[in-house]
């Protein structure tokens, strides 16, 4: 996906799909960019209904 400036970015991630104690799905990812600033981060999503 290009940035607002039209630059194409590439990245990678590793993740887990889990079912928590409330029987809801959780997605957890560690990610980083492979070009540009080379920053990274952590993303989580939890099913709510």
C-alpha distances in whole Angstrom, upper triangle without the diagonal:
4,7,10,11,9,8,6,7,8,10,13,15,19,20,23,24,27,30,32,35,35,33,30,27,25,21,21,18,19,15,15,12,13,13,14,16,16,16,16,18,19,18,20,21,24,26,28,29
4,7,7,5,5,4,6,9,12,15,18,21,23,26,27,31,33,35,38,38,37,33,30,28,24,24,21,21,17,16,13,14,12,12,15,16,16,17,19,21,20,23,24,27,28,30,32
4,5,5,5,7,7,11,13,17,19,22,24,27,28,31,34,35,38,38,37,33,30,28,25,24,21,21,17,15,13,14,12,11,13,15,15,16,18,20,19,22,23,27,29,30,32
4,6,7,10,11,15,17,20,22,26,27,30,31,34,36,37,40,39,39,35,32,30,27,27,24,24,20,19,16,18,16,14,15,18,18,19,20,22,22,25,25,29,30,31,34
4,6,9,11,15,17,21,23,27,29,32,33,36,39,40,43,42,42,38,35,33,30,29,26,25,22,20,16,18,15,13,14,17,18,20,22,24,24,27,28,32,33,35,37
4,6,9,13,16,20,22,26,28,31,32,35,38,39,43,42,41,38,35,32,29,28,26,25,21,19,16,17,14,13,15,17,19,20,22,25,24,27,28,32,33,35,37
4,6,10,13,17,20,23,26,29,31,34,37,38,42,41,40,37,34,31,28,27,24,22,19,16,13,13,10,9,12,14,16,17,20,23,23,26,27,31,33,35,37
4,7,10,14,17,21,23,26,28,31,34,36,40,39,38,35,31,29,25,25,21,20,17,14,11,11,9,10,13,13,15,16,19,21,21,24,25,29,31,33,35
4,7,10,13,17,20,23,25,28,31,33,36,37,35,32,29,26,23,21,18,17,13,11,7,8,7,7,10,10,12,13,15,17,18,21,23,26,28,31,33
4,7,11,14,17,21,23,26,29,31,35,35,34,31,27,25,21,19,16,15,11,9,6,5,6,9,11,10,12,12,14,16,17,20,22,25,27,30,32
4,7,11,13,17,19,23,26,28,31,32,31,28,24,21,18,16,12,11,7,6,4,5,8,10,11,9,10,9,11,13,14,17,19,23,25,28,30
4,7,10,14,17,20,23,25,29,30,28,26,22,19,15,14,10,9,6,6,7,7,11,13,14,11,11,9,11,12,13,15,18,21,23,26,29
4,7,10,13,16,20,21,25,26,25,22,19,16,12,10,6,6,4,7,9,10,14,16,16,13,12,9,9,9,10,12,15,18,20,23,26
4,7,11,13,17,19,23,24,23,20,17,14,11,8,6,6,7,10,12,14,17,20,19,16,15,12,11,10,10,12,14,17,19,23,25
4,7,10,14,15,19,20,19,16,13,10,7,5,4,6,9,12,15,17,20,22,22,19,17,14,12,10,9,9,11,13,16,19,21
4,6,10,12,16,17,15,14,10,8,6,5,7,9,12,16,19,21,24,26,25,22,20,17,15,12,11,10,11,12,14,17,19
4,7,10,14,14,12,10,7,6,5,7,9,12,15,19,21,23,27,29,28,25,23,20,17,14,12,10,10,10,11,15,16
4,6,10,11,9,8,6,5,7,8,11,15,18,21,24,27,30,31,30,28,26,22,19,16,14,11,10,9,10,14,15
4,7,8,6,5,5,6,9,11,15,18,21,25,28,30,33,35,34,31,29,25,22,18,16,13,12,9,9,12,13
4,5,5,5,6,7,10,12,16,19,22,26,29,31,34,36,34,32,29,25,22,18,16,13,12,9,10,11,13
4,5,7,10,11,14,16,19,22,25,29,32,35,38,39,37,35,32,29,25,21,20,16,15,12,12,13,14
4,6,9,11,14,16,20,23,26,30,33,36,39,40,38,36,33,29,26,22,20,16,14,11,10,10,11
4,7,10,13,16,19,23,26,29,32,35,38,39,38,36,33,29,26,22,20,16,14,11,9,10,10
4,7,10,13,17,20,23,26,29,32,35,36,35,33,30,26,23,20,17,13,10,7,5,7,8
4,7,10,13,17,19,23,26,28,31,33,32,29,27,23,20,17,14,11,8,6,5,9,10
4,7,10,14,16,20,23,25,28,30,28,26,24,20,17,13,11,7,6,4,6,10,12
4,7,10,13,16,19,22,25,26,25,23,20,17,14,11,8,6,5,6,9,12,15
4,7,10,14,17,19,22,24,22,20,17,14,11,7,6,5,7,9,12,15,18
4,6,10,13,16,19,20,19,16,14,11,8,6,5,6,9,12,15,18,21
4,7,11,13,16,18,16,13,11,8,6,5,7,9,12,15,18,21,24
4,7,10,13,14,13,10,9,5,5,6,8,11,14,17,20,23,26
4,6,9,11,10,6,6,4,6,9,11,14,17,21,24,27,29
4,6,7,7,5,6,6,9,12,14,17,20,23,26,29,32
4,7,8,6,8,9,13,15,17,20,23,27,29,32,35
4,6,6,9,11,14,18,19,23,25,29,31,34,37
4,6,8,11,15,18,20,23,26,30,32,35,37
4,5,9,12,16,18,22,25,28,31,33,36
4,7,10,14,16,20,23,27,30,32,35
4,7,11,13,17,20,24,27,29,32
4,7,10,14,17,20,24,26,29
4,7,10,14,17,20,23,26
4,7,10,14,17,19,23
4,7,10,14,16,19
4,7,10,13,16
4,7,9,12
4,6,9
4,6
4
